Amino acid sequence: MNDCKNVFKKVSSNGFVRGYCATTLYNYFKTILDNDDVEKLRWPVCREDVSSVEVKRLEKLLEIPFTRRVSTSKAIYWKAVFLETLIISIDEMLLEIKNDIIRDDDTTDISEIAEITSNVTATFLYLYLLNKAMYRHRKNALCDTTPEVHRVFTEIKHLVEEMTTLFCEHDLILAWCGTQVVPVLFKYDIPANLI
């Protein structure tokens, strides 16, 4: 460790502190991440999953320019995966709502429809924060030939529009640990002189 220019310290979940040569460790992480083998990305000794926070801390220590960081390329990758998942989820939930309305029998529980509706609006919010053009396209396509379904979709559309206006100064970043992605919502700090 005395020969390392930069030492990166990691505290494992059981409290042991380990030091790594920062450059060698980064090259190890980068090789795995460049090959999209995220499930193989583990700490060399303790074998715990590596998180995006730890990779970014390592990149900051090594003063790697933002555009050349492996965390930047992974953020783009996870954003594409998350976006695709959101679109599939929205389509599935809208279909489920439509089928529940059309079926309209006594077995349909109103609380289940309410839960699906709230999930749809939350998913639309994530979509809004990730890709505004795709959000507008999906939101504007909320219509149906069945009058009852169309009325519900119009209400969902209105609710989504109202909700997204509350988050116009927010952004979404995707943190990850192993193969688990966690959306993190944060508000911009807008200087008062720009408002």
C-alpha positions as CSV (number, residue, x, y, z in Angstrom):
1,M,0.0,0.0,0.0
2,N,3.0,2.3,0.5
3,D,3.6,2.2,-3.2
4,C,0.1,3.3,-4.1
5,K,-0.4,6.9,-5.1
6,N,-4.0,6.9,-4.0
7,V,-5.5,4.5,-1.4
8,F,-9.3,3.9,-1.5
9,K,-10.7,2.8,1.8
10,K,-13.8,0.6,2.0
11,V,-15.6,-0.3,5.2
12,S,-17.4,-3.7,4.8
13,S,-20.8,-4.4,6.3
14,N,-19.1,-6.2,9.2
15,G,-17.0,-3.2,10.0
16,F,-13.6,-4.2,8.6
17,V,-11.7,-1.4,6.8
18,R,-9.7,-2.4,3.8
19,G,-7.5,-0.3,1.6
20,Y,-7.1,-0.7,-2.1
21,C,-4.9,0.8,-4.7
22,A,-7.4,3.2,-6.2
23,T,-6.1,3.0,-9.8
24,T,-6.1,-0.8,-9.9
25,L,-9.5,-1.0,-8.2
26,Y,-11.0,1.4,-10.7
27,N,-9.6,-0.5,-13.6
28,Y,-11.1,-3.7,-12.2
29,F,-14.5,-2.0,-11.8
30,K,-14.3,-0.4,-15.2
31,T,-13.5,-3.7,-17.0
32,I,-16.6,-5.3,-15.4
33,L,-18.9,-2.4,-16.0
34,D,-17.7,-1.8,-19.6
35,N,-18.6,-5.4,-20.3
36,D,-22.1,-4.9,-18.7
37,D,-21.4,-7.7,-16.2
38,V,-23.0,-5.8,-13.4
39,E,-23.9,-9.0,-11.5
40,K,-20.2,-9.8,-11.3
41,L,-19.3,-6.4,-9.8
42,R,-18.3,-7.3,-6.2
43,W,-15.6,-6.0,-3.8
44,P,-12.5,-8.1,-4.3
45,V,-12.1,-9.3,-0.7
46,C,-15.5,-9.1,1.1
47,R,-17.5,-10.0,-2.1
48,E,-20.2,-7.4,-1.3
49,D,-22.1,-5.7,-4.1
50,V,-20.5,-2.5,-5.3
51,S,-22.7,0.6,-5.3
52,S,-22.7,3.6,-7.7
53,V,-21.9,5.9,-4.7
54,E,-18.7,3.9,-4.1
55,V,-17.7,4.0,-7.8
56,K,-18.4,7.8,-8.0
57,R,-16.3,8.3,-4.8
58,L,-13.5,6.4,-6.4
59,E,-13.7,8.4,-9.6
60,K,-13.7,11.6,-7.6
61,L,-10.5,10.5,-5.7
62,L,-8.8,9.7,-9.1
63,E,-10.1,13.0,-10.6
64,I,-11.5,11.3,-13.6
65,P,-13.3,13.8,-15.9
66,F,-17.1,13.4,-15.8
67,T,-17.4,12.5,-19.5
68,R,-14.8,9.7,-19.1
69,R,-16.3,8.2,-16.0
70,V,-17.6,4.6,-16.1
71,S,-20.4,5.8,-13.7
72,T,-21.6,8.2,-16.4
73,S,-21.8,5.5,-19.0
74,K,-23.6,3.2,-16.5
75,A,-26.0,6.0,-15.7
76,I,-26.9,6.1,-19.4
77,Y,-27.3,2.4,-19.6
78,W,-29.5,2.1,-16.5
79,K,-31.6,5.1,-17.7
80,A,-32.4,3.2,-20.9
81,V,-33.3,0.0,-19.0
82,F,-35.4,1.9,-16.5
83,L,-37.2,3.9,-19.2
84,E,-38.1,0.7,-21.1
85,T,-39.3,-0.8,-17.8
86,L,-41.5,2.2,-17.1
87,I,-43.1,2.1,-20.5
88,I,-43.9,-1.6,-20.2
89,S,-45.3,-1.0,-16.7
90,I,-47.5,1.9,-17.8
91,D,-48.9,-0.2,-20.7
92,E,-49.6,-3.2,-18.4
93,M,-51.3,-1.1,-15.7
94,L,-53.5,0.8,-18.2
95,L,-54.5,-2.5,-19.8
96,E,-55.4,-3.8,-16.3
97,I,-57.5,-0.7,-15.5
98,K,-59.2,-1.0,-18.9
99,N,-60.0,-4.6,-18.4
100,D,-61.4,-4.0,-14.9
101,I,-63.6,-1.2,-16.1
102,I,-64.9,-3.3,-19.1
103,R,-65.4,-6.4,-17.0
104,D,-67.3,-4.3,-14.4
105,D,-68.5,-7.1,-12.3
106,D,-69.0,-7.3,-8.6
107,T,-65.6,-8.9,-8.0
108,T,-63.7,-5.7,-9.0
109,D,-62.5,-4.1,-5.9
110,I,-62.4,-0.3,-6.1
111,S,-59.3,-0.2,-3.8
112,E,-57.4,-2.4,-6.3
113,I,-58.2,0.1,-9.1
114,A,-57.2,3.0,-6.9
115,E,-53.9,1.4,-6.2
116,I,-53.2,0.7,-9.8
117,T,-54.2,4.2,-10.7
118,S,-51.8,5.7,-8.1
119,N,-49.0,3.4,-9.4
120,V,-49.7,4.6,-13.0
121,T,-49.4,8.2,-11.9
122,A,-46.2,7.6,-10.0
123,T,-44.8,5.7,-13.0
124,F,-45.8,8.6,-15.3
125,L,-43.9,11.0,-12.9
126,Y,-40.7,8.9,-13.3
127,L,-41.2,8.9,-17.0
128,Y,-41.6,12.7,-17.0
129,L,-38.4,13.1,-15.1
130,L,-36.4,10.8,-17.3
131,N,-37.7,11.6,-20.8
132,K,-40.2,14.5,-21.2
133,A,-40.8,13.8,-24.9
134,M,-41.8,10.1,-24.2
135,Y,-43.9,11.3,-21.2
136,R,-45.8,13.7,-23.5
137,H,-46.3,11.1,-26.1
138,R,-47.6,8.5,-23.6
139,K,-49.8,11.0,-21.7
140,N,-51.4,12.4,-24.9
141,A,-52.2,8.8,-26.0
142,L,-54.4,8.3,-23.0
143,C,-57.7,7.7,-24.7
144,D,-60.0,4.8,-25.5
145,T,-63.0,4.1,-27.7
146,T,-65.0,2.8,-24.7
147,P,-66.6,5.9,-23.1
148,E,-66.2,4.6,-19.5
149,V,-62.5,3.8,-20.1
150,H,-61.9,7.1,-21.9
151,R,-63.4,9.0,-18.9
152,V,-61.1,7.2,-16.4
153,F,-58.0,7.7,-18.7
154,T,-58.9,11.4,-19.0
155,E,-59.0,11.7,-15.2
156,I,-55.6,9.9,-15.0
157,K,-54.2,12.2,-17.7
158,H,-55.4,15.3,-15.7
159,L,-54.0,13.9,-12.4
160,V,-50.6,13.2,-14.1
161,E,-50.5,16.7,-15.5
162,E,-51.2,18.3,-12.1
163,M,-48.7,16.1,-10.4
164,T,-45.9,16.8,-12.9
165,T,-46.3,20.5,-12.5
166,L,-45.3,20.1,-8.9
167,F,-42.0,18.4,-9.9
168,C,-40.9,20.7,-12.7
169,E,-37.8,21.8,-10.7
170,H,-36.9,18.2,-9.9
171,D,-34.7,15.6,-11.5
172,L,-34.2,11.9,-11.2
173,I,-30.9,10.0,-10.9
174,L,-30.6,6.3,-10.8
175,A,-28.3,4.9,-8.0
176,W,-27.5,1.2,-8.1
177,C,-26.0,-1.5,-6.0
178,G,-25.3,-4.7,-7.8
179,T,-28.2,-5.2,-10.2
180,Q,-30.7,-3.3,-8.1
181,V,-31.5,0.2,-9.3
182,V,-32.9,2.9,-7.0
183,P,-34.5,6.0,-8.4
184,V,-33.5,9.1,-6.4
185,L,-35.6,12.2,-6.8
186,F,-34.0,15.6,-6.0
187,K,-34.9,19.2,-6.3
188,Y,-32.7,21.7,-8.2
189,D,-31.2,24.6,-6.3
190,I,-32.3,27.4,-8.5
191,P,-30.7,30.7,-7.8
192,A,-33.2,33.4,-6.7
193,N,-32.0,35.8,-9.4
194,L,-33.2,33.4,-12.1
195,I,-36.8,33.2,-10.8
